[in-house]
Amino acid sequence: MAQQNYSDQFMAERIGITMRVGQAAGSGESRDCLAQDWARYMAALAPDVAWVPIPNLGAAVAEFIQHWQLDGFILSGGNDLGTCPIRDKTENTVIDHAVRNALPVFGVCRGMQLLQQRGGGALRRCEPKTHLAQKHTVHLRTDLLEFDAPGRATVNSFHNWAVPANTLAPSLELLAASDDGCVEAVRHRAAPIAAVQWHPERDGDNLQAQLDRNLLCTTLGWKE
């Protein structure tokens, strides 16, 4: 796999994190938003790594990336695909730039769904009692991971759409799945890209926290 041993060759030092689009109460003004959880999470995970929120600029985000010399990206959660065209365009431009320049990308929730959509794979509505504001078990492909991991873990879940395992995009490789046949973690077959359906920046138990740390560090080339 092209992404294997990537962390031995490169370390992303300037990370951009995409933002959701929200509407201000009263005025209806569109605003870019990033959960405060991300600031706390990045400070704990990678205190020496510089990071910046990426505004939703559409195709113009390519100039923003170049100006700030970003060399790695996290696609954050929020906003179902298709509900915010400016965010869809922004994140697709981010991924296009990353692929052209062999830069790492880590997708969270919506980020994984976007990678699935770009690869021609299908999405389906989730069962709320299983995937919306819940915790559930995922089964890990430990033979494909580049670090020691258990065969199963409990993760948080906050999404409306899921990636069915039987429609996983050909460009993606399954790393974890839930009991109901939904994909919970993937990596790209030919690029330094990985994604999870759960939220690393939100509360999870110690096992999820270590799994998240390993996945992010492996993808972005950070040494623990």
Secondary structure, DSSP 8 states (H G I E B T S, - for coil): -TTTTGGGT----EEEEE-EEEE-TTT--EEEE--HHHHHHHHHH-TTSEEEEE---GGGHHHHHHHHT--EEEE---S-TTS-HHHHHHHHHHHHHHHHTT--EEEETHHHHHHHHHTT---EE--HHHHEEEEEEEEE-TTT-SS---SEEEEEEE-SEEEEGGG--TTEEEEEEETTSEEEEEEESSSSEEEESS-TTS---HHHHHHHHHHHHHHHT---
